[in-house]
Amino acid sequence: MEVLDILDSLNEMTVYYEPVFSADSHSIVAYEVFGKLTIDGNTIDIVEFTYDKAMPEDLRKEAELYLIDKAIKEIKDSLKDFYFYLPCNPNLFMTDVGEAYFQTIKQNIDESLLSKIYLIIPAHKYEGDSEDLHHPIRYMKTYGVKIALDEIGKDSNLDQILMMEPAVLMINISQLNYDAWGSQNPVFLTIQNLAIKMGAALMFTDIKTDYQLHHAWKHGARYFKGEYLQKPSTQLTPIDASKERFRNDCKQFIATERKQLELKYEEMKKLKRNILTIVEQSKIQSDEVESLLALANKLTPYAFRFYICNEEGFQISPNIVFKDGEWEVEQEALGKNWSWRPYFLLNIIKLKDDAKAELSNIYSDIKTGELTRTFSMKLDEDEYLFIDISHDYLYEHNLLI
């Protein structure tokens, strides 16, 4: 396709608006802007076109700015009701340090409404220094313009995310492997925790099925968009379009999740009760290996390792570890200190104060790499028992979620 053909046809560009739904209201709260241009039967996606290096940089920038300008003029009367997400190729943006983009937005929108605008930036596609990109972004944010970082995933630079301080992190759900990406995936957990600490919302995009919608809802999405909810259109649709179906879907998700959580809660209570009974009926001494091995035999259905620490986190017993079908004693663990572990000291305080026993969240064991939970309880004034639950037990009793 010839450059001049594209340049001469920009005024024929069609703007599309894809609804963004909110988890709290189940209604449309925003729209993402796209653009398409058809020349001689060939359709160009403007957002994709801006990254086509076979085309001149100035033409790609002009096309994106034209899309932004046309979209804003079409929807400026709706800014009081909706937020709008505008595309922004960071490499084109930085050719004049963001000046053209900011002026295109500012000249069409009253300053009091600039906070209704999000710039969608796939930061990992920026080819320059992130620090350079940060400065004009920070300047625009002083006027209220917000940032949504797109295509967040395993290749994302966490330092870059922190630097940009986005209001929204966008995750394309169609690119996720559900078996490997979920509440226990370390990358996802890191992104999710980062979003919480920054006060950023998660948006899951490209949702095509009810299963994908459920997956997004379950893993902390505040915003959703995709053809399952509503396809892009050249017109803005009513705020409550698809609300009833979305709400009904969420009610089903809630019912399913509540049932799973109730079953999980009962299994956790049962596990804690069983181990408490076993330990209380056993006469164990931290310095008597025979008593520890006797306890180990009773814990075989539940655990793969246990040990005893004092309240400062120093290990006062050896590790008792289940290996190759039998329990072994690891004397070399004596004297190790575990107070550096997150929540260790807080856990000790809880056990010392009023909690009879605690069962930790899921985490990956340092040595085995397998997911586990740790049961902990107070034995006496300065002895605390820690029991690492086996992956097999957790799996069989649905405690890995």
C-alpha positions in Angstrom: 0.0 0.0 0.0 1.4 3.4 -1.0 2.3 6.0 1.5 0.5 8.7 -0.4 -2.7 6.6 -0.6 -2.8 6.3 3.2 -2.0 10.0 3.7 -4.8 11.1 1.3 -7.3 8.7 2.9 -6.9 9.6 6.6 -10.1 11.7 6.5 -11.9 8.5 5.7 -10.8 6.8 8.9 -13.6 5.2 11.0 -13.4 5.3 14.8 -14.5 2.3 16.8 -15.3 2.3 20.5 -15.0 -0.8 22.6 -17.0 -0.7 25.9 -15.1 -1.3 29.2 -17.3 -2.8 32.0 -16.8 -2.3 35.7 -16.9 -5.1 38.3 -18.6 -3.0 40.9 -21.5 -1.5 38.8 -21.6 -4.2 36.0 -22.2 -1.3 33.6 -20.1 0.5 31.0 -17.7 3.0 32.5 -15.4 3.7 29.7 -14.5 3.0 26.0 -11.3 2.1 24.3 -10.7 3.9 21.0 -9.6 2.0 17.8 -9.4 3.1 14.2 -9.7 1.5 10.8 -9.0 2.7 7.3 -10.1 0.9 4.2 -8.2 1.5 0.9 -8.9 -0.4 -2.3 -10.5 -3.2 -0.2 -7.7 -3.5 2.2 -8.4 -2.6 5.8 -5.7 -1.1 8.1 -5.9 -1.3 11.9 -4.5 2.1 12.8 -3.1 1.0 16.2 -1.2 -1.9 14.6 -0.2 0.4 11.7 1.6 2.7 14.1 4.1 -0.1 14.9 4.8 -0.9 11.2 8.4 0.2 10.7 8.1 -0.3 7.0 6.1 2.9 7.0 7.6 6.3 7.6 7.6 7.4 11.2 5.9 10.8 10.5 3.0 9.1 8.7 2.4 6.6 11.5 2.4 9.4 14.0 0.1 11.5 11.9 -2.3 8.6 11.6 -2.4 8.0 15.4 -2.9 11.7 16.1 -5.6 11.9 13.5 -7.4 9.0 15.2 -7.1 10.7 18.6 -8.3 14.0 17.3 -11.3 12.5 15.5 -12.3 10.4 18.4 -12.2 13.2 20.9 -14.3 15.4 18.6 -16.8 12.7 18.3 -17.1 11.9 22.0 -16.4 15.2 23.7 -20.0 15.6 24.8 -19.9 12.1 26.5 -16.8 12.8 28.6 -19.0 13.6 31.6 -20.4 10.1 31.5 -17.5 7.9 30.4 -13.7 7.6 30.5 -11.9 7.1 27.2 -8.8 5.1 26.5 -6.7 6.5 23.7 -3.9 4.6 21.9 -0.3 5.9 22.3 2.7 4.4 20.6 5.4 5.5 23.1 8.1 5.7 20.3 6.0 8.1 18.3 5.0 9.9 21.4 8.6 10.7 22.3 9.6 12.1 18.9 8.7 15.5 20.3 8.6 14.5 24.0 4.8 14.1 23.9 4.0 17.7 22.8 1.9 16.8 19.8 -0.2 14.2 21.7 -0.8 16.5 24.7 -1.8 19.4 22.5 -4.1 17.3 20.4 -5.9 16.3 23.6 -5.8 19.6 25.3 -7.1 21.7 22.4 -10.2 19.6 22.2 -11.0 19.0 25.8 -11.7 21.4 28.7 -9.0 21.1 31.3 -11.6 20.1 33.9 -12.3 16.9 31.9 -8.7 15.8 31.2 -9.0 13.4 34.0 -11.4 11.4 31.9 -8.7 10.5 29.5 -6.3 7.5 29.7 -3.4 7.1 27.4 -2.8 3.4 26.6 1.0 2.7 26.5 2.5 -0.7 25.9 5.7 0.4 27.8 7.6 -2.8 26.9 7.5 -1.7 23.2 9.3 1.6 24.0 12.8 1.5 22.5 14.3 4.3 24.5 15.2 5.0 28.1 12.2 4.5 30.4 13.4 7.5 32.5 13.0 9.8 29.4 9.4 8.5 28.8 8.6 9.0 32.4 9.1 12.8 32.4 6.5 13.9 29.8 4.1 11.3 31.2 4.5 12.8 34.6 3.9 16.3 33.2 0.6 15.2 31.5 -0.5 13.5 34.7 -0.3 16.9 36.5 -3.2 18.0 34.3 -5.2 14.9 35.2 -4.4 12.6 32.2 -4.1 9.0 33.3 -1.9 6.2 32.1 -3.0 2.6 31.3 -0.1 0.2 30.7 -1.0 -2.4 28.1 0.1 -6.0 27.5 1.2 -6.6 31.1 2.7 -10.0 31.6 5.8 -12.1 32.2 7.9 -9.8 30.0 6.9 -6.6 31.9 9.6 -4.6 33.6 8.5 -4.1 37.2 10.7 -1.1 37.7 9.2 0.5 34.6 5.7 -0.1 35.9 6.6 1.5 39.3 8.2 4.5 37.5 5.2 5.1 35.3 2.7 4.9 38.2 -0.2 3.8 36.0 -3.8 4.0 37.0 -4.7 0.8 35.2 -2.7 -2.4 34.2 -4.2 -4.1 31.1 -3.8 -7.9 30.8 -4.8 -9.7 27.6 -6.6 -12.8 28.8 -6.4 -14.6 25.5 -2.6 -14.8 25.9 -2.8 -16.5 29.3 -2.4 -20.2 30.0 -5.0 -20.8 32.7 -3.1 -23.8 34.1 0.0 -21.8 34.6 -1.4 -18.3 35.2 -3.6 -17.8 38.3 -3.7 -16.8 41.9 -0.6 -18.8 42.7 1.5 -17.9 39.7 4.5 -15.9 41.0 4.4 -13.4 38.1 0.7 -12.8 38.5 1.0 -12.5 42.3 3.8 -9.9 41.9 1.7 -7.9 39.4 -1.4 -8.2 41.5 0.4 -7.1 44.7 2.2 -4.3 42.8 -1.2 -3.0 41.5 -2.6 -3.0 45.0 0.3 -1.1 46.5 0.2 1.5 43.7 -3.6 1.8 43.8 -3.8 0.7 40.2 -6.8 -1.3 38.8 -6.5 -4.5 36.7 -8.3 -4.6 33.4 -8.6 -7.9 31.5 -9.0 -7.5 27.8 -10.0 -9.7 24.8 -12.6 -11.7 26.8 -14.3 -14.1 24.4 -16.0 -16.7 26.6 -17.8 -16.9 30.0 -14.9 -19.0 31.3 -12.4 -16.2 30.5 -14.8 -13.7 32.2 -14.9 -15.9 35.3 -11.1 -16.3 35.2 -10.7 -12.5 35.1 -13.3 -11.9 37.8 -11.7 -14.5 40.1 -8.3 -13.0 39.8 -9.0 -9.5 40.8 -10.1 -7.6 37.6 -11.9 -4.4 38.2 -12.4 -3.7 34.5 -13.3 -6.1 31.6 -13.7 -5.8 27.9 -14.0 -8.1 25.0 -16.5 -9.5 22.4 -18.2 -11.7 25.0 -19.4 -8.6 26.7 -19.8 -6.3 23.7 -18.1 -5.8 20.4 -16.6 -2.5 19.3 -19.0 -0.2 17.5 -18.9 3.1 15.7 -21.4 4.4 18.2 -21.4 4.7 22.0 -24.0 2.3 23.5 -26.2 2.9 26.6 -24.4 2.6 29.9 -26.5 -0.4 31.0 -26.0 -2.4 27.7 -25.3 -6.0 28.7 -25.5 -5.1 32.4 -28.2 -7.7 33.2 -26.2 -10.6 31.5 -23.0 -9.4 33.1 -24.6 -9.2 36.5 -26.2 -12.7 36.1 -22.8 -14.1 35.1 -21.2 -12.5 38.2 -23.9 -14.0 40.4 -23.1 -17.4 39.1 -19.4 -16.7 39.7 -20.2 -15.6 43.3 -22.2 -18.7 44.0 -19.4 -21.0 42.6 -16.7 -19.1 44.5 -18.6 -19.1 47.8 -19.2 -22.9 47.5 -15.5 -23.5 46.8 -14.4 -21.2 49.7 -16.9 -22.9 52.1 -15.5 -26.3 51.2 -11.9 -25.0 51.5 -12.7 -23.4 54.9 -14.1 -26.7 56.2 -11.1 -28.7 54.9 -8.7 -26.2 56.6 -10.6 -26.5 59.9 -10.5 -30.3 59.6 -6.8 -30.3 58.9 -6.0 -27.9 61.8 -8.2 -30.0 64.1 -6.7 -33.3 63.2 -3.1 -32.1 63.5 -3.8 -30.3 66.8 -5.3 -33.6 68.2 -2.3 -35.6 67.0 0.2 -33.2 68.6 -1.6 -32.7 71.8 -1.8 -36.5 72.3 1.9 -36.9 71.6 4.6 -36.2 74.2 7.3 -34.5 72.2 10.5 -32.9 73.3 12.6 -30.8 71.0 15.8 -32.5 72.0 14.4 -36.1 72.0 14.6 -37.5 68.4 12.6 -40.6 69.3 9.6 -38.5 70.4 9.9 -36.5 67.2 10.0 -39.6 65.0 7.0 -41.0 66.9 5.1 -37.8 66.0 6.3 -38.0 62.5 4.7 -41.4 62.0 1.3 -40.0 63.0 1.8 -37.1 60.7 2.6 -39.2 57.6 -0.8 -38.6 55.9 -0.4 -34.8 56.2 3.2 -33.6 56.3 6.6 -33.9 54.7 8.6 -31.9 57.2 8.4 -30.4 60.7 10.7 -28.7 63.2 10.5 -26.6 66.4 11.7 -23.0 66.9 11.9 -20.6 69.8 10.1 -17.3 69.8 13.2 -15.6 68.2 13.0 -18.0 65.3 16.0 -20.1 66.2 15.5 -23.8 65.4 15.8 -25.9 68.6 15.1 -29.2 67.0 16.4 -31.0 63.9 14.3 -31.1 60.7 12.2 -34.3 60.6 11.8 -34.9 56.9 9.8 -37.5 54.9 12.1 -38.9 52.1 11.7 -41.9 49.9 8.9 -43.4 52.0 10.5 -42.9 55.5 11.2 -40.2 58.0 14.7 -38.9 58.4 16.5 -36.6 60.9 18.5 -33.6 59.6 20.6 -32.5 62.5 22.3 -29.8 60.5 19.2 -27.6 60.7 19.7 -27.0 64.4 20.4 -23.4 65.2 19.1 -22.0 61.9 17.1 -18.8 62.3 13.8 -18.2 60.4 12.8 -14.8 61.7 13.7 -13.2 58.3 10.7 -14.9 56.7 7.8 -12.6 56.0 5.1 -12.8 58.8 7.2 -15.1 61.0 7.4 -12.8 64.0 3.8 -11.7 63.5 2.8 -15.3 63.5 4.7 -16.0 66.7 2.9 -13.0 68.4 -0.5 -14.4 67.3 0.3 -17.8 68.6 1.6 -16.4 71.9 -1.4 -14.2 72.3 -4.6 -16.0 71.5 -4.4 -18.2 68.3 -4.2 -21.9 69.1 -2.9 -22.7 65.6 -2.3 -21.0 62.3 -2.3 -22.4 58.7 -0.4 -20.2 56.3 -1.3 -19.2 52.7 0.0 -21.2 49.8 3.7 -20.6 49.0 6.5 -22.4 47.2 8.9 -24.4 49.4 12.5 -23.2 49.1 14.0 -26.7 48.9 11.4 -28.7 47.0 9.8 -26.0 44.9 6.4 -27.5 45.5 3.4 -25.5 46.8 2.8 -26.0 50.5 1.1 -24.5 53.5 2.7 -24.4 57.0 0.8 -25.4 60.1 2.1 -23.7 63.3 1.2 -24.0 66.9 2.5 -23.1 70.3 3.9 -25.9 72.4 5.0 -24.0 75.5 6.2 -20.6 76.6 9.2 -20.6 74.2 8.6 -23.5 71.8 6.7 -23.4 68.5 6.0 -26.3 66.2 6.0 -25.8 62.4 4.6 -28.5 60.1 4.9 -28.2 56.3 1.9 -29.9 54.7 2.5 -32.1 51.7 1.5 -31.1 48.2 -0.4 -34.4 47.7 -2.6 -33.7 50.8 -3.3 -30.2 49.7 -4.1 -31.3 46.2 -6.4 -34.1 47.3 -8.3 -31.8 49.6 -8.5 -28.8 47.3 -6.3 -26.6 49.4 -4.0 -25.4 46.6 -6.4 -22.6 45.6 
